[in-house]
Amino acid sequence: MSTEKLAILVGGGPAPGINSVIGAATIRALLQGVEVLGIQRGFEEIMHGKVEGARPLTIEDVSRIHFRGGSVLGTSRANPTTDPTDLDTVVNTLQRLGVTQLITIGGDDTAFSAMKVAEHAGGRLRVAHVPKTIDNDLDLGPDADTFGYQTARHLGVDLVKNLMVDARTTSRWYLVIAMGRKAGHLALGIGKAVGATLTLIPEEFPNYRTTLGTLVDTLAGAVIKRHAEGRADGVAVLAEGLVESLPEEDLPSLGGIEYDAYGHVRLSEIDLGDALKTATLKRLAELGIQSSIVSKNIGYELRCADPIPYDMEYTRDLGYCAAKYLFSGGHAAMISLRGGHFVPIPFARMLDPQTGRTRGRMVDIHSTRYAIARRYMIRLRRDDFEDPATVARFAGVAHLSPEDFRRQFAYLVEHEAPPLDLLHRGDASLT
């Protein structure tokens, strides 16, 4: 048996495919004669010197866990980077366990913790990080998803598809809030694939021109447009990160604000859907429009789902590469696959030089992909306001004069990008 010992831990929220990484890395290590320790509950216990949660993993333990969601090692959001003493304790505890290599599985916060642990170990420990998040917001390159995203989108589409049928059947609107923290990848992926009435993401609404009223008017405008087409139903998919686009003065209307161990607003604790439902119903009532709106949060239903085959295969590859990379002498890198090829991303390159934190990835609203998504949404557009007959029709639904309708709603299209021109500008923006 080798004198090397591999430890594996999971941080942050769950994502489909975690168990596949654990299983593949464990099997790869054991076949090389390297003992494997599974660390329960992320950094939560080892940052306090506790070792009771460390247990040996065998091939029998992990050979079939890739079919299942969740994490057999649990997870936590414990943050060892706020106090150097905690980092010392993490490194010393792992050394006390005989650990020579560490694989962390997590999102941007866990990646940052892994980088700091590697720095603090000073060569005593080789570290690799496997990026996971259903938010798809880690900077792995434009052609590489974070694992768990595709499974979450797949299940999200099924959920929203059923809500669309219910909306049509009962003549009501659904506001579906999708997880995603600051980025709108998951909301857009679900909304575009399922053909939702419209999808709103934070990238579309920079905070210098976004208020709760802007979001409400955007939704009210979509309701008006649907009514003008003879439909009283619709489904809007909204990214939870829209909260972080809002000015501070709007936040009290969303309820109490809580923060996690990394200083992030606990978006899942804010009922954005209920706040928008209440405000939109009030706005519509002011216009003499009766509507039924239901808010629905999805996220917890997605992140512990059994992985679809795409994520099972992807994560088994990532787990294998993480273990192989460390045993080959690799260190201090995030594991990624691009175009079927292994690409390590050094920890130093993960950092945003402006924030000093892990670099994130936002939806590119100037991409063709986003432009097409916008083209299929039912919402107020610039060309609606260029046609007097259309304005008059919408104004009639809202019980306003055409002039008042323009005054109240035309500002929504001021920043709309020019039409998509595939012939002359393959990278043209939305229409």
C-alpha positions in Angstrom: 0.0 0.0 0.0 1.3 3.5 -0.9 2.2 5.9 1.8 0.0 8.5 0.0 -3.5 9.2 1.2 -6.2 11.1 -0.6 -9.0 13.0 1.2 -12.2 14.1 -0.5 -14.6 16.7 0.8 -17.6 18.6 -0.5 -18.5 22.3 0.1 -21.4 24.6 -0.8 -24.9 23.6 -2.0 -25.6 20.1 -3.5 -25.4 19.5 -7.3 -26.3 16.4 -9.3 -23.1 14.5 -10.0 -21.2 15.0 -6.7 -21.3 11.3 -5.9 -20.0 10.4 -9.4 -16.9 12.6 -8.7 -16.4 10.9 -5.3 -16.8 7.5 -6.8 -14.5 7.9 -9.8 -11.8 9.6 -7.8 -12.0 6.9 -5.1 -11.8 4.0 -7.5 -8.9 5.6 -9.4 -7.0 6.1 -6.1 -7.6 2.7 -4.7 -6.6 1.0 -8.0 -3.2 2.8 -7.6 -2.9 1.6 -4.0 -3.7 5.0 -2.4 -6.0 5.0 0.6 -9.0 7.3 0.5 -10.7 9.2 3.3 -14.1 10.8 2.9 -14.4 13.9 5.0 -18.0 14.5 6.2 -19.6 17.9 6.1 -16.9 19.8 4.1 -14.6 22.0 6.2 -17.0 22.3 9.1 -15.4 19.8 11.4 -11.7 19.7 10.3 -11.4 23.5 10.6 -12.1 22.8 14.3 -9.7 19.9 14.6 -12.4 17.2 14.6 -11.6 14.0 12.8 -14.7 11.9 13.7 -16.2 12.7 10.3 -13.3 11.2 8.3 -13.9 7.6 7.2 -12.1 5.3 4.8 -13.8 4.7 1.4 -13.8 1.4 -0.4 -14.7 0.4 -4.0 -17.7 -1.4 -2.6 -18.8 1.9 -0.9 -18.7 3.9 -4.1 -19.1 1.6 -7.1 -22.8 2.5 -7.6 -23.2 5.9 -6.0 -22.9 7.7 -9.4 -26.6 7.0 -10.0 -27.7 9.0 -7.1 -28.1 12.7 -6.3 -27.0 14.4 -3.1 -23.6 13.7 -1.5 -22.7 10.6 0.5 -20.2 12.9 2.3 -22.7 15.6 3.1 -21.7 19.2 2.5 -21.5 22.5 4.4 -20.8 26.2 3.7 -18.2 26.4 6.5 -15.6 28.9 5.5 -12.0 28.4 6.8 -10.6 31.5 5.0 -11.8 34.2 7.3 -9.3 33.3 10.1 -5.7 32.1 9.5 -6.1 29.9 12.6 -8.9 28.0 10.9 -6.6 27.4 7.8 -3.8 26.2 10.2 -6.2 23.8 11.8 -7.5 22.5 8.5 -3.9 21.7 7.3 -2.8 20.3 10.6 -5.9 18.1 10.9 -5.4 16.7 7.4 -1.7 16.0 8.2 -2.7 14.3 11.5 -4.9 12.0 9.3 -1.9 11.3 7.1 -3.5 13.0 4.1 -1.1 13.9 1.3 -3.6 14.9 -1.4 -6.9 16.7 -1.2 -9.8 16.9 -3.7 -12.4 19.5 -2.9 -15.7 19.5 -4.8 -17.7 22.7 -4.8 -18.5 26.1 -6.3 -16.6 29.4 -6.3 -16.4 29.7 -2.5 -15.1 26.2 -2.0 -12.6 26.8 -4.9 -11.4 29.9 -3.0 -11.1 27.9 0.2 -9.2 25.1 -1.7 -6.8 27.7 -3.0 -6.1 29.2 0.4 -5.6 25.7 1.9 -3.1 25.0 -0.8 -1.3 28.2 -0.1 -1.3 27.7 3.6 0.0 24.1 3.3 3.2 25.4 1.7 3.8 22.2 -0.2 2.8 19.8 2.5 -0.4 19.0 0.7 -1.3 18.8 -3.0 -4.8 20.1 -3.8 -7.2 19.9 -6.7 -10.7 21.4 -7.0 -13.6 20.0 -9.0 -16.0 22.8 -9.8 -19.7 22.1 -9.3 -22.8 24.3 -9.3 -26.2 24.2 -10.9 -25.7 27.9 -11.3 -23.1 27.4 -14.1 -21.4 30.5 -13.0 -17.7 29.4 -12.7 -15.3 30.7 -15.4 -14.4 27.4 -17.1 -14.5 28.8 -20.6 -17.6 29.4 -22.9 -17.8 25.8 -24.0 -17.7 24.1 -20.6 -20.6 23.8 -18.2 -20.3 23.3 -14.5 -21.4 19.8 -13.5 -25.0 19.6 -12.3 -26.2 22.4 -14.5 -27.6 20.2 -17.2 -29.4 17.9 -14.8 -30.9 20.9 -13.0 -32.0 22.4 -16.3 -33.5 19.1 -17.5 -35.6 18.7 -14.4 -36.4 22.4 -14.3 -37.8 22.2 -17.8 -40.1 19.3 -16.8 -41.4 21.3 -13.8 -42.0 24.5 -15.8 -43.6 22.6 -18.6 -46.2 21.3 -16.2 -46.8 24.8 -14.8 -47.3 26.1 -18.4 -50.1 23.5 -18.8 -51.6 24.5 -15.5 -51.4 28.2 -16.4 -53.2 27.7 -19.7 -55.8 25.5 -18.1 -56.6 27.9 -15.3 -56.0 31.2 -17.0 -53.3 32.3 -14.6 -49.7 33.5 -14.5 -46.8 31.8 -12.8 -43.7 33.6 -11.6 -41.0 30.9 -11.4 -37.9 31.8 -9.4 -34.9 29.8 -10.4 -31.7 29.4 -8.4 -28.5 31.0 -9.7 -27.1 33.5 -7.2 -25.8 36.4 -9.3 -25.9 34.7 -12.7 -28.9 33.9 -14.9 -27.7 30.8 -16.7 -30.1 28.3 -15.1 -33.2 30.6 -15.4 -32.3 31.3 -19.1 -31.5 27.7 -19.8 -34.9 26.5 -18.4 -36.9 29.4 -19.9 -35.5 29.2 -23.3 -35.7 25.4 -23.6 -39.3 25.2 -22.3 -40.5 28.2 -24.3 -41.6 30.2 -21.3 -43.5 33.4 -21.9 -40.5 35.4 -20.8 -37.3 35.0 -18.8 -35.7 37.8 -16.7 -32.1 37.5 -15.6 -29.8 40.0 -13.7 -27.4 40.5 -16.5 -30.2 42.3 -18.4 -30.8 44.7 -15.5 -27.6 46.5 -14.3 -28.2 48.0 -10.9 -27.6 51.5 -12.2 -31.0 51.3 -14.0 -32.9 48.7 -12.2 -35.6 49.0 -9.5 -38.3 46.8 -8.3 -40.6 49.0 -10.3 -38.7 48.2 -13.5 -39.2 44.4 -12.9 -42.9 45.0 -12.1 -43.5 47.1 -15.2 -41.7 44.5 -17.4 -44.0 41.8 -16.0 -47.1 44.0 -16.3 -46.2 44.8 -19.9 -46.0 41.1 -20.7 -49.4 40.5 -19.1 -50.8 43.4 -21.2 -49.3 42.1 -24.4 -50.7 38.6 -23.7 -54.2 40.1 -23.0 -54.0 41.9 -26.3 -53.4 38.5 -28.0 -56.5 37.1 -26.2 -54.5 35.1 -23.5 -54.8 35.6 -19.8 -52.0 33.1 -18.9 -48.3 33.0 -19.0 -45.2 31.8 -17.2 -42.2 34.0 -16.4 -39.0 32.4 -15.3 -37.0 34.8 -13.1 -33.4 34.3 -11.8 -33.1 34.7 -8.1 -30.0 36.9 -8.7 -32.4 39.7 -9.8 -32.4 40.6 -6.0 -28.8 41.6 -6.2 -29.5 44.0 -9.1 -31.9 46.0 -7.0 -30.9 49.2 -5.2 -30.6 49.0 -1.5 -33.7 51.0 -0.8 -35.9 48.3 -2.6 -34.6 45.4 -0.4 -36.7 46.1 2.7 -39.8 45.4 0.6 -38.5 41.8 0.0 -38.3 41.0 3.8 -35.4 40.3 6.1 -32.0 39.9 4.5 -29.6 37.2 5.8 -26.0 36.4 4.8 -24.1 33.1 4.7 -20.5 32.4 6.0 -19.0 33.8 2.8 -20.9 37.1 3.0 -23.4 36.4 0.3 -27.1 37.3 0.6 -29.1 34.1 1.3 -31.2 34.5 -1.9 -33.2 31.4 -1.1 -34.4 33.0 2.1 -35.9 36.0 0.1 -39.3 35.5 -1.3 -38.7 37.5 -4.5 -41.6 35.7 -6.2 -44.1 36.7 -3.6 -42.9 40.4 -3.6 -43.1 40.6 -7.4 -46.5 38.9 -7.4 -47.9 41.4 -4.9 -46.4 44.4 -6.6 -47.4 43.2 -10.1 -51.0 42.5 -9.1 -51.2 46.0 -7.6 -49.8 47.6 -10.7 -52.3 45.7 -12.9 -55.2 46.6 -10.6 -54.2 50.3 -11.1 -54.6 49.7 -14.8 -58.0 48.0 -14.3 -56.6 44.6 -15.3 -57.7 41.5 -13.3 -55.1 38.7 -13.2 -54.3 35.7 -11.2 -50.6 35.2 -10.4 -48.9 32.4 -8.4 -45.2 32.5 -7.4 -43.2 29.3 -7.3 -39.6 28.8 -6.3 -37.6 26.0 -7.8 -34.0 25.0 -6.8 -34.1 22.6 -4.0 -36.0 20.2 -6.2 -33.2 20.5 -8.8 -30.0 20.4 -6.9 -30.3 16.9 -5.3 -31.8 15.2 -8.3 -30.3 12.0 -9.7 -27.9 13.1 -12.5 -28.9 12.6 -16.1 -26.4 10.5 -18.2 -24.6 13.7 -19.4 -23.6 14.7 -15.9 -22.9 11.1 -14.8 -20.3 10.7 -17.6 -19.0 14.2 -17.2 -18.4 13.9 -13.4 -16.8 10.5 -13.6 -14.3 12.0 -16.0 -13.7 14.9 -13.7 -13.2 12.6 -10.7 -10.8 10.4 -12.6 -8.8 13.5 -13.8 -8.7 15.0 -10.4 -7.1 11.9 -8.8 -4.8 11.2 -11.8 -3.6 14.8 -11.8 -2.7 14.8 -8.2 -0.9 11.4 -8.4 1.0 12.7 -11.4 2.4 15.5 -9.2 -0.2 18.1 -10.2 -1.2 20.7 -7.6 -3.2 23.9 -7.0 -5.6 23.7 -9.9 -9.2 23.5 -10.8 -10.1 20.5 -12.9 -11.9 21.1 -16.2 -12.7 19.3 -19.5 -12.9 21.3 -22.7 -13.9 19.6 -26.0 -13.2 16.2 -24.4 -9.7 17.2 -23.2 -8.4 17.7 -19.7 -7.5 21.3 -18.9 -6.2 22.2 -15.5 -6.9 25.8 -14.5 -4.2 27.1 -12.0 -5.7 28.5 -8.8 -3.9 31.8 -9.5 -5.9 32.2 -12.8 -9.2 31.7 -11.0 -9.0 35.0 -9.2 -10.7 38.2 -10.4 -7.9 40.8 -9.9 -10.5 43.5 -9.0 -12.2 41.5 -6.2 -9.6 39.0 -5.1 -12.3 36.4 -5.2 -12.9 33.5 -7.6 -13.8 34.7 -11.1 -17.4 34.3 -12.0 -19.2 33.8 -15.3 -22.3 35.8 -16.3 -24.7 35.3 -19.2 -23.4 37.1 -22.2 -26.4 39.2 -23.2 -24.7 40.2 -26.4 -24.5 36.6 -27.7 -26.6 35.1 -30.4 -27.9 32.6 -27.9 -29.4 35.3 -25.7 -30.6 37.3 -28.7 -32.6 34.3 -29.9 -34.0 33.8 -26.4 -35.2 37.4 -26.3 -36.7 37.2 -29.8 -39.1 34.4 -28.7 -40.2 36.1 -25.4 -43.6 37.8 -25.2 -42.8 41.2 -23.7 -42.8 44.8 -24.8 -40.4 45.5 -27.6 -39.1 48.6 -29.3 -41.0 47.8 -32.5 -44.2 47.6 -30.5 -43.8 51.4 -29.8 -43.0 52.1 -33.5 -46.5 51.0 -34.6 -49.3 53.4 -33.5 -51.9 50.7 -34.0 -50.1 48.3 -31.6 -49.7 51.0 -29.0 -53.4 51.8 -29.2 -54.3 48.1 -28.8 -52.1 47.7 -25.7 -53.3 51.1 -24.3 -56.8 49.9 -24.6 -56.1 46.8 -22.5 -54.5 49.0 -19.9 -57.3 51.5 -20.0 -54.9 54.3 -20.9 -54.6 56.7 -23.7 -51.8 55.8 -26.2 -49.8 58.8 -24.9 -50.1 57.7 -21.3 -49.2 54.1 -22.2 -46.0 55.4 -23.9 -45.2 57.6 -20.9 -45.6 54.7 -18.5 -44.0 51.8 -20.4 -41.8 53.1 -23.3 -38.8 53.5 -20.9 -38.6 49.6 -20.7 -37.2 49.4 -24.3 -34.7 52.3 -24.2 -31.8 49.9 -23.8 -33.0 47.2 -26.1 -30.2 46.3 -28.5 -30.5 46.6 -32.3 -31.9 43.7 -34.4 -29.9 40.5 -34.8 -28.1 40.5 -38.1 -26.8 37.0 -38.8 -25.6 37.9 -42.3 -23.3 40.7 -41.5 -22.6 40.4 -37.8 -22.5 36.9 -36.4 -21.9 38.3 -33.0 -24.7 40.9 -33.2 -26.8 41.5 -30.2 -30.4 40.9 -29.4 -33.5 42.0 -31.2 
